[in-house]
Amino acid sequence: MYEAKLIGLDQARAAVDVVLAKAGEDRQRPIVVAVADSEGDLVAFARMDGAGYLARSMAVRKAYTAARMGSDSGAFGERMESIVSALNDLGDPKLVGFKGGVCVRAGDHVIGAVGVSGRSAAEDEDLARAAVDALADSGD
């Protein structure tokens, strides 16, 4: 029998809470956070008041990319620059190569990802990484 670990709702909600707490320190710059399972399917999603359409869409796509590719979305995008002329060439229009999607692992297995959008690429990445680090510290 094959068993796969996936990020659960409690873990996903905890990740969302970490991101919102950190981002909430600056409410003038709203963010969106999305948590996906290992297949890239949405488990949890939240947006700060005032977050625009692009941030909402990109947070989901960043989480999807990190989960499906088993790699942080920014690192994936950097690797693909020398392989394909555009990520659309890979046949999956949901893939993005921007920072802000961070893979969640249990040992060697990808169990999901956290995607954040709404600020600079580095800030999005830091917020997503804070959530993933908090999950690792909690032992979930």
N, C-alpha and C positions, 0 to 999 in steps of 0.2 A: 504494500500500500504506500502511496505517495502522500506525504503531508507537507504543506507549505505554511510557513509563518507569514502572517500579514499584520500590519499595524492595525490595532483595534481602535474602537471609537474612544475609549478612555484615554489612550495614548495620544490620539489625534487631537482631542479636546485639550489635553494638557499642553501639547505643542502650540496650539492656537493661543491659549492663555499666556504662555511665555512671550510669544511674539507681540500680542496686544499690550501686555504690561510694559514691555520695553519700548515699543513704538508709541505708546500712550503718553510718554514723557514729552512728546512734541506733537500735540494734536493738530497743529497747523499744517503738518505734512502727513496726511493720511496714507495708510498702507492697506494692503489686502493680503491675507494669508490663506493658503490652501494646503491641505494635507491629503495625499493620495496613498493608496495601497500599492503593493508591488506591481500591479498591472497598470498603474496610472489612473485608476478610478478614484474619484473624489470620495473622501471619508468625512472631512470637515472643512468648513469654509467660513471665513468672517471678513468683514470689511469695516474699516473705520468710517464714520460719517464723512462724506465729502469725497471718498475715493472714486475716481473716474472709471469709465469703461475699460480703457486700455490696461490699467492696473488690475482690474478684476479679471480680465481675460489672461493677462500675462502670468499672474500668480498661479492660476490653474495649469497653464501650459508649462511653466517652470517645474512644478511638482510632477506633472506627467512625464516630462523629459527625464528628470533625475531618476524617477522610479523605473521607467521603461528601459532606459539606457544603463542603469546601474552605475551612474556617474553624476556628479554635480553638474548642473546644466551649463555653467560657464566653462568648466573643463571640457565637457563634451563639445561645446561650440568651438573651442580652441583646437581640439583634435581634428574636427571635421573641416576646418579651414583649408588644410592641405590635401583633403581627400575629395571633396565635392565643391562645386562652384556655388551651390545654394543648398540649404538643408531640405528644401522641397524636393531636391533630387533623390532623397532617401525614400520618398513615397508616403511620408506621414506628415500631413500639414500641421499637426499639433506640436511637432518638435521645435524647440527654440534653443539658441546657443548663448543666451544672456545669463549673467550671474543672478543668483537668487533662488535657485532650486538646489536643495541639498538632500542627498540620499540618506535614508535611515536604514541601518543594518542591524541584524542580530547575528553576531559572529560573522561568517562569510556570506550570509544571505541578505539580499535586499528585501526589506519588509515594507518599504514605502518611501515617501519623500515629503519634504516641506518646501513649499514655494512661497516667496514673498515678492511683492512688487509695489512700487509707489515712490520709492526714493532712488538714490543713486545705486548703481550696480553693486558697489562695495557695501553700502548700507543694507540693501536687500539681502545680500549674502550673509552679512554679520547677523542680521535678525533671524534668518532661517537656521544658521549654524547654532545660534544660542538655544533655539528650540530643540534641535537634534542633540546638542550637548546635555541639555537638561533631562531629556529622555534617557540618555545613556547613564547619567549620574543617578537617576531614580531606579535604575535596574530593570526598567520596563522593556 
